[in-house]
């Protein structure tokens, strides 16, 4: 089972919640404040894509036009791990720790 499948089976309820741009930005502020890290930059794609993307050089989260809570959390975990461990973390153990912490905190908003 790869990381995406593992994440989807562990927290499926988050993928069902669609978010607007404003809601996604609000959650990034809340997550950043809670974990006491700087807020990532956010950009929105004009193309139709399924997932998001984290670019560590500019600490930029690139989200598709239509996004969901799971994608917002997943991409924030990349930012959180980069800030926490000093460089971009792909889907490794350190990143998974940050992902679990973010999902645990985000459960209060379901």
N, C-alpha and C positions, 0 to 999 in steps of 0.2 A: 504494500500500500504506500503510495507516494504521499508527500506532505499535503498536497491539495486535497486528496481523498480523505486523509486522516482528519484534516481540519473540518471538512464538510460533514463528516460523520460525527465528529465530536460536538460541533456547534451548528447544527442545521438551521435552527430557528433564526439566526442572524442573517442568513442569505435570503430569507423571505421578506425582509423589511427594506423596502425601497426608500431612498433618501433624496431630498432635493439638494441643490448646491449649498443653500443656506444651512440646512441641517447638518450636512457633512462638515462644513467649516466650523459650526458650533461644537460638534463632537471633537474635532481636532483640538480646539481650544480647551475643552474640558479635559481631554486626555493629557495634553501638555501640562496643564496646570496641576493635575493630580500627580503626575510622575515627576513634576518639577524639572521639565526640560523645555528647550525652546520649541516653539511651534514650527512645524514644517511649512514650506511654501507649497501652495496648491495651484495646480493648473487643470483646466478641463479640456478634454479632447473634443474635436468636432466630429471625428469619425465614430462609427458604431463599433465598439469593441466590448468584449466580455469583462475583462479584468482591468486592474490598475497597474501602475508601474512606479517604482521608487528609484529616483536618480540621486545617488549619494553625493555627487559633486556639489550640487546646488541645494541639497536637502529638499528636493522637489518631489511631491507626490502628484502623479499624473493620473487623473480619474476619467473614466468614460462619461459620456453625457448622462446616461442612466446608470446609477450606482446603487449598491445596497450596503447595509450595515456591515456585513461580513467583509466586503472588499475594503471598506474604510478602516476596519480594525486590522486587517491583514497588512495593508500598506503602512499604517501607523506603526505596527510592530517592527517593520524594516527600519523606520526612522528611529524608533526607541532603541533598537539594538545598536544602530550606528552610533548614536549619541552615548549610549551606555558603555560600549566596548571599543569605541574609538575608530572603527572603520566599518564599512558595509558588511553585514552578515547575511549571507544567503540563507537558505533554509537549513541551518545547522542547529546544534544544541542551544547555543546562546540566543539565537533568534526565536527558537521555540519557547524558551523561558519568557522572553518579552511578549510573545504572542499569548501565552497562557495568562500572564499578568494583565494584559490588556483586555482579553475576553472576560476574565474574572471581574475586573472593574466595570466593564460595559454591561454586565448582566443587570445592574441596577436600572438601566434605561430600557429594558424590554417591556 
